[in-house]
Amino acid sequence: MIKLVLQMFINLVLTIFIELGISLLLGIRKRNDINNIIYINCITNIVLNYIINILSIIFYKNIFIVYVILGILEILVIFIEYIYYKNNLKSKINPLLLSIILNTLSFTIGLFIIKK
């Protein structure tokens, strides 16, 4: 159980680190915008990782199902974060584009980190 919680914490920290770095590169500098990115990622990342961990236990013999559901959930996260960004960020970047960029890159970078 401790290992699972530690892994979820590491995933969250990596996601926040990656998405904040990309946000800074995209010109997001306002403290409120940065705090909002951290806040929504704390919610979506923890919920997503919790669901995926449960599904991994349930479907341990068929990991393909877990990956399909993960893909669907990642798309859902993009839309949830898009709505949140649209309502809370003051940045001039398109909130849907921001959500797609941040989530796609953090997911992809995370896959490379996990593979190593």
Backbone as JSON Lines, residues from 0, in Angstrom:
{"i":0,"aa":"M","n":[0.82,-1.2,0.0],"ca":[0.0,0.0,0.0],"c":[0.86,1.26,0.0]}
{"i":1,"aa":"I","n":[1.92,1.24,0.81],"ca":[2.82,2.4,0.87],"c":[3.49,2.62,-0.48]}
{"i":2,"aa":"K","n":[3.87,1.53,-1.13],"ca":[4.49,1.63,-2.45],"c":[3.54,2.28,-3.45]}
{"i":3,"aa":"L","n":[2.28,1.92,-3.39],"ca":[1.27,2.48,-4.3],"c":[1.1,3.98,-4.06]}
{"i":4,"aa":"V","n":[0.99,4.37,-2.81],"ca":[0.84,5.8,-2.47],"c":[2.08,6.57,-2.88]}
{"i":5,"aa":"L","n":[3.24,6.0,-2.66],"ca":[4.49,6.66,-3.05],"c":[4.55,6.82,-4.57]}
{"i":6,"aa":"Q","n":[4.15,5.82,-5.32],"ca":[4.16,5.91,-6.78],"c":[3.16,6.96,-7.27]}
{"i":7,"aa":"M","n":[2.01,7.03,-6.64],"ca":[1.03,8.05,-7.02],"c":[1.58,9.45,-6.73]}
{"i":8,"aa":"F","n":[2.28,9.6,-5.61],"ca":[2.88,10.88,-5.26],"c":[3.96,11.27,-6.27]}
{"i":9,"aa":"I","n":[4.79,10.31,-6.65],"ca":[5.84,10.56,-7.65],"c":[5.2,10.96,-8.98]}
{"i":10,"aa":"N","n":[4.16,10.25,-9.39],"ca":[3.46,10.59,-10.64],"c":[2.92,12.02,-10.59]}
{"i":11,"aa":"L","n":[2.34,12.39,-9.46],"ca":[1.79,13.74,-9.32],"c":[2.88,14.8,-9.4]}
{"i":12,"aa":"V","n":[3.97,14.58,-8.67],"ca":[5.07,15.55,-8.67],"c":[5.67,15.68,-10.07]}
{"i":13,"aa":"L","n":[5.88,14.56,-10.75],"ca":[6.42,14.62,-12.11],"c":[5.47,15.35,-13.06]}
{"i":14,"aa":"T","n":[4.19,15.06,-12.95],"ca":[3.19,15.73,-13.8],"c":[3.22,17.23,-13.57]}
{"i":15,"aa":"I","n":[3.21,17.64,-12.32],"ca":[3.23,19.07,-12.02],"c":[4.51,19.71,-12.52]}
{"i":16,"aa":"F","n":[5.63,19.07,-12.28],"ca":[6.92,19.6,-12.72],"c":[6.94,19.77,-14.25]}
{"i":17,"aa":"I","n":[6.51,18.74,-14.95],"ca":[6.52,18.77,-16.43],"c":[5.54,19.83,-16.94]}
{"i":18,"aa":"E","n":[4.32,19.83,-16.43],"ca":[3.32,20.76,-16.94],"c":[3.63,22.21,-16.58]}
{"i":19,"aa":"L","n":[4.22,22.45,-15.42],"ca":[4.63,23.82,-15.09],"c":[5.78,24.28,-15.98]}
{"i":20,"aa":"G","n":[6.72,23.39,-16.23],"ca":[7.83,23.74,-17.12],"c":[7.33,24.1,-18.51]}
{"i":21,"aa":"I","n":[6.43,23.3,-19.03],"ca":[5.87,23.58,-20.36],"c":[5.05,24.87,-20.33]}
{"i":22,"aa":"S","n":[4.3,25.07,-19.27],"ca":[3.5,26.3,-19.13],"c":[4.39,27.53,-19.15]}
{"i":23,"aa":"L","n":[5.5,27.46,-18.44],"ca":[6.44,28.58,-18.43],"c":[7.0,28.83,-19.82]}
{"i":24,"aa":"L","n":[7.31,27.75,-20.54],"ca":[7.8,27.89,-21.91],"c":[6.74,28.51,-22.82]}
{"i":25,"aa":"L","n":[5.48,28.27,-22.51],"ca":[4.39,28.83,-23.3],"c":[4.04,30.26,-22.89]}
{"i":26,"aa":"G","n":[4.74,30.78,-21.9],"ca":[4.54,32.17,-21.51],"c":[3.58,32.4,-20.36]}
{"i":27,"aa":"I","n":[3.19,31.37,-19.68],"ca":[2.3,31.53,-18.53],"c":[3.17,31.91,-17.34]}
{"i":28,"aa":"R","n":[2.93,33.1,-16.8],"ca":[3.79,33.61,-15.74],"c":[3.01,34.09,-14.51]}
{"i":29,"aa":"K","n":[1.72,34.33,-14.64],"ca":[0.95,34.86,-13.51],"c":[0.83,33.8,-12.42]}
{"i":30,"aa":"R","n":[1.09,34.24,-11.19],"ca":[1.06,33.32,-10.05],"c":[-0.28,32.6,-9.95]}
{"i":31,"aa":"N","n":[-1.37,33.31,-10.17],"ca":[-2.69,32.7,-10.1],"c":[-2.86,31.6,-11.15]}
{"i":32,"aa":"D","n":[-2.38,31.85,-12.36],"ca":[-2.46,30.82,-13.41],"c":[-1.63,29.6,-13.04]}
{"i":33,"aa":"I","n":[-0.44,29.82,-12.52],"ca":[0.43,28.71,-12.11],"c":[-0.24,27.91,-10.99]}
{"i":34,"aa":"N","n":[-0.8,28.62,-10.0],"ca":[-1.49,27.93,-8.91],"c":[-2.68,27.13,-9.42]}
{"i":35,"aa":"N","n":[-3.4,27.68,-10.4],"ca":[-4.55,26.95,-10.97],"c":[-4.11,25.69,-11.7]}
{"i":36,"aa":"I","n":[-2.99,25.75,-12.39],"ca":[-2.46,24.56,-13.07],"c":[-2.09,23.5,-12.06]}
{"i":37,"aa":"I","n":[-1.45,23.91,-10.97],"ca":[-1.09,22.95,-9.91],"c":[-2.35,22.36,-9.3]}
{"i":38,"aa":"Y","n":[-3.32,23.2,-8.99],"ca":[-4.55,22.76,-8.33],"c":[-5.3,21.71,-9.16]}
{"i":39,"aa":"I","n":[-5.57,22.02,-10.43],"ca":[-6.36,21.09,-11.24],"c":[-5.6,19.79,-11.48]}
{"i":40,"aa":"N","n":[-4.28,19.87,-11.59],"ca":[-3.5,18.65,-11.76],"c":[-3.5,17.79,-10.51]}
{"i":41,"aa":"C","n":[-3.53,18.41,-9.34],"ca":[-3.63,17.62,-8.11],"c":[-4.91,16.81,-8.1]}
{"i":42,"aa":"I","n":[-5.97,17.39,-8.58],"ca":[-7.25,16.68,-8.6],"c":[-7.26,15.61,-9.69]}
{"i":43,"aa":"T","n":[-7.02,16.02,-10.93],"ca":[-7.16,15.07,-12.04],"c":[-6.12,13.96,-11.99]}
{"i":44,"aa":"N","n":[-4.9,14.28,-11.6],"ca":[-3.84,13.27,-11.58],"c":[-4.11,12.22,-10.51]}
{"i":45,"aa":"I","n":[-4.49,12.67,-9.33],"ca":[-4.75,11.72,-8.24],"c":[-5.93,10.82,-8.59]}
{"i":46,"aa":"V","n":[-7.01,11.39,-9.09],"ca":[-8.19,10.59,-9.45],"c":[-7.84,9.61,-10.57]}
{"i":47,"aa":"L","n":[-7.16,10.09,-11.6],"ca":[-6.79,9.23,-12.72],"c":[-5.9,8.08,-12.26]}
{"i":48,"aa":"N","n":[-4.88,8.37,-11.47],"ca":[-3.98,7.31,-11.0],"c":[-4.69,6.32,-10.1]}
{"i":49,"aa":"Y","n":[-5.6,6.8,-9.28],"ca":[-6.35,5.91,-8.41],"c":[-7.21,4.95,-9.24]}
{"i":50,"aa":"I","n":[-7.92,5.49,-10.22],"ca":[-8.76,4.65,-11.08],"c":[-7.91,3.63,-11.84]}
{"i":51,"aa":"I","n":[-6.79,4.08,-12.4],"ca":[-5.93,3.17,-13.17],"c":[-5.37,2.07,-12.27]}
{"i":52,"aa":"N","n":[-5.01,2.4,-11.05],"ca":[-4.5,1.37,-10.13],"c":[-5.57,0.34,-9.81]}
{"i":53,"aa":"I","n":[-6.78,0.78,-9.61],"ca":[-7.89,-0.16,-9.35],"c":[-8.12,-1.04,-10.58]}
{"i":54,"aa":"L","n":[-8.15,-0.41,-11.76],"ca":[-8.36,-1.18,-12.99],"c":[-7.23,-2.17,-13.24]}
{"i":55,"aa":"S","n":[-6.02,-1.8,-12.89],"ca":[-4.89,-2.72,-13.06],"c":[-5.05,-3.96,-12.19]}
{"i":56,"aa":"I","n":[-5.64,-3.78,-11.04],"ca":[-5.9,-4.93,-10.16],"c":[-7.03,-5.78,-10.73]}
{"i":57,"aa":"I","n":[-8.09,-5.14,-11.15],"ca":[-9.25,-5.86,-11.68],"c":[-8.91,-6.6,-12.97]}
{"i":58,"aa":"F","n":[-8.2,-5.91,-13.88],"ca":[-7.89,-6.47,-15.19],"c":[-6.42,-6.88,-15.3]}
{"i":59,"aa":"Y","n":[-5.85,-7.41,-14.23],"ca":[-4.42,-7.74,-14.24],"c":[-4.04,-8.75,-15.31]}
{"i":60,"aa":"K","n":[-4.99,-9.54,-15.77],"ca":[-4.69,-10.51,-16.83],"c":[-4.83,-9.93,-18.22]}
{"i":61,"aa":"N","n":[-5.48,-8.77,-18.34],"ca":[-5.68,-8.16,-19.65],"c":[-5.35,-6.67,-19.57]}
{"i":62,"aa":"I","n":[-4.07,-6.36,-19.58],"ca":[-3.6,-4.99,-19.43],"c":[-4.03,-4.11,-20.61]}
{"i":63,"aa":"F","n":[-4.35,-4.73,-21.74],"ca":[-4.83,-3.97,-22.9],"c":[-6.08,-3.16,-22.54]}
{"i":64,"aa":"I","n":[-6.98,-3.76,-21.78],"ca":[-8.2,-3.06,-21.37],"c":[-7.84,-1.83,-20.53]}
{"i":65,"aa":"V","n":[-6.86,-1.99,-19.66],"ca":[-6.42,-0.86,-18.82],"c":[-5.91,0.27,-19.7]}
{"i":66,"aa":"Y","n":[-5.12,-0.05,-20.72],"ca":[-4.58,0.99,-21.6],"c":[-5.67,1.68,-22.43]}
{"i":67,"aa":"V","n":[-6.66,0.93,-22.85],"ca":[-7.78,1.52,-23.59],"c":[-8.54,2.5,-22.68]}
{"i":68,"aa":"I","n":[-8.83,2.05,-21.47],"ca":[-9.53,2.92,-20.52],"c":[-8.66,4.12,-20.15]}
{"i":69,"aa":"L","n":[-7.36,3.91,-20.02],"ca":[-6.44,5.02,-19.75],"c":[-6.53,6.08,-20.84]}
{"i":70,"aa":"G","n":[-6.55,5.65,-22.09],"ca":[-6.68,6.58,-23.21],"c":[-7.96,7.39,-23.13]}
{"i":71,"aa":"I","n":[-9.04,6.71,-22.82],"ca":[-10.34,7.38,-22.69],"c":[-10.31,8.38,-21.53]}
{"i":72,"aa":"L","n":[-9.74,7.95,-20.4],"ca":[-9.67,8.83,-19.24],"c":[-8.76,10.03,-19.48]}
{"i":73,"aa":"E","n":[-7.68,9.84,-20.22],"ca":[-6.78,10.96,-20.55],"c":[-7.53,12.0,-21.39]}
{"i":74,"aa":"I","n":[-8.34,11.55,-22.32],"ca":[-9.15,12.49,-23.12],"c":[-10.14,13.22,-22.22]}
{"i":75,"aa":"L","n":[-10.74,12.51,-21.3],"ca":[-11.65,13.13,-20.34],"c":[-10.92,14.18,-19.49]}
{"i":76,"aa":"V","n":[-9.72,13.87,-19.06],"ca":[-8.91,14.82,-18.28],"c":[-8.64,16.08,-19.11]}
{"i":77,"aa":"I","n":[-8.32,15.9,-20.38],"ca":[-8.07,17.06,-21.24],"c":[-9.29,17.98,-21.24]}
{"i":78,"aa":"F","n":[-10.48,17.41,-21.36],"ca":[-11.69,18.24,-21.39],"c":[-12.01,18.85,-20.03]}
{"i":79,"aa":"I","n":[-11.79,18.11,-18.95],"ca":[-12.02,18.67,-17.62],"c":[-11.07,19.83,-17.37]}
{"i":80,"aa":"E","n":[-9.8,19.65,-17.7],"ca":[-8.83,20.72,-17.49],"c":[-9.1,21.9,-18.43]}
{"i":81,"aa":"Y","n":[-9.55,21.61,-19.64],"ca":[-9.92,22.68,-20.56],"c":[-11.0,23.57,-19.96]}
{"i":82,"aa":"I","n":[-12.05,22.95,-19.44],"ca":[-13.14,23.72,-18.84],"c":[-12.64,24.52,-17.64]}
{"i":83,"aa":"Y","n":[-11.81,23.9,-16.84],"ca":[-11.25,24.6,-15.68],"c":[-10.38,25.78,-16.13]}
{"i":84,"aa":"Y","n":[-9.5,25.54,-17.1],"ca":[-8.63,26.62,-17.59],"c":[-9.45,27.74,-18.21]}
{"i":85,"aa":"K","n":[-10.47,27.39,-18.96],"ca":[-11.32,28.4,-19.62],"c":[-11.96,29.32,-18.58]}
{"i":86,"aa":"N","n":[-12.32,28.77,-17.45],"ca":[-13.0,29.55,-16.42],"c":[-12.06,30.21,-15.41]}
{"i":87,"aa":"N","n":[-10.8,29.8,-15.35],"ca":[-9.94,30.27,-14.28],"c":[-8.62,30.9,-14.7]}
{"i":88,"aa":"L","n":[-8.13,30.63,-15.91],"ca":[-6.84,31.19,-16.3],"c":[-7.02,32.55,-16.95]}
{"i":89,"aa":"K","n":[-6.07,33.41,-16.69],"ca":[-6.06,34.75,-17.3],"c":[-5.13,34.8,-18.51]}
{"i":90,"aa":"S","n":[-4.41,33.73,-18.75],"ca":[-3.46,33.66,-19.86],"c":[-4.2,33.81,-21.19]}
{"i":91,"aa":"K","n":[-3.49,34.33,-22.17],"ca":[-4.1,34.54,-23.5],"c":[-4.08,33.29,-24.37]}
{"i":92,"aa":"I","n":[-3.4,32.25,-23.93],"ca":[-3.33,31.03,-24.73],"c":[-4.71,30.34,-24.7]}
{"i":93,"aa":"N","n":[-5.06,29.74,-25.81],"ca":[-6.32,29.01,-25.92],"c":[-6.35,27.89,-24.88]}
{"i":94,"aa":"P","n":[-7.37,27.86,-24.0],"ca":[-7.38,26.86,-22.92],"c":[-7.47,25.41,-23.41]}
{"i":95,"aa":"L","n":[-8.16,25.18,-24.52],"ca":[-8.21,23.81,-25.05],"c":[-6.85,23.41,-25.58]}
{"i":96,"aa":"L","n":[-6.21,24.28,-26.32],"ca":[-4.87,24.01,-26.84],"c":[-3.89,23.79,-25.68]}
{"i":97,"aa":"L","n":[-3.99,24.62,-24.65],"ca":[-3.12,24.47,-23.48],"c":[-3.31,23.1,-22.84]}
{"i":98,"aa":"S","n":[-4.55,22.71,-22.64],"ca":[-4.83,21.42,-22.01],"c":[-4.31,20.26,-22.86]}
{"i":99,"aa":"I","n":[-4.5,20.34,-24.17],"ca":[-4.02,19.28,-25.06],"c":[-2.49,19.21,-25.01]}
{"i":100,"aa":"I","n":[-1.83,20.35,-25.11],"ca":[-0.36,20.37,-25.09],"c":[0.18,19.84,-23.77]}
{"i":101,"aa":"L","n":[-0.32,20.37,-22.66],"ca":[0.2,19.96,-21.35],"c":[-0.01,18.48,-21.09]}
{"i":102,"aa":"N","n":[-1.21,18.0,-21.35],"ca":[-1.5,16.6,-21.05],"c":[-0.81,15.64,-22.0]}
{"i":103,"aa":"T","n":[-0.74,15.98,-23.27],"ca":[-0.06,15.11,-24.22],"c":[1.42,15.01,-23.91]}
{"i":104,"aa":"L","n":[2.04,16.16,-23.66],"ca":[3.48,16.14,-23.38],"c":[3.79,15.49,-22.03]}
{"i":105,"aa":"S","n":[3.0,15.77,-21.0],"ca":[3.31,15.16,-19.71],"c":[3.08,13.65,-19.75]}
{"i":106,"aa":"F","n":[2.07,13.21,-20.48],"ca":[1.83,11.76,-20.62],"c":[2.98,11.11,-21.39]}
{"i":107,"aa":"T","n":[3.37,11.73,-22.5],"ca":[4.45,11.17,-23.33],"c":[5.78,11.16,-22.58]}
{"i":108,"aa":"I","n":[6.12,12.27,-21.96],"ca":[7.36,12.34,-21.19],"c":[7.33,11.33,-20.05]}
{"i":109,"aa":"G","n":[6.17,11.21,-19.4],"ca":[6.02,10.23,-18.32],"c":[6.25,8.81,-18.8]}
{"i":110,"aa":"L","n":[5.78,8.48,-19.99],"ca":[6.02,7.15,-20.55],"c":[7.51,6.89,-20.75]}
{"i":111,"aa":"F","n":[8.23,7.89,-21.24],"ca":[9.67,7.73,-21.43],"c":[10.4,7.57,-20.1]}
{"i":112,"aa":"I","n":[9.96,8.3,-19.09],"ca":[10.59,8.21,-17.77],"c":[10.34,6.83,-17.17]}
{"i":113,"aa":"I","n":[9.12,6.34,-17.29],"ca":[8.76,5.04,-16.72],"c":[9.5,3.9,-17.43]}
{"i":114,"aa":"K","n":[9.69,4.01,-18.75],"ca":[10.35,2.94,-19.52],"c":[11.81,2.77,-19.1]}
{"i":115,"aa":"K","n":[12.43,3.83,-18.61],"ca":[13.86,3.77,-18.28],"c":[14.13,3.23,-16.94]}
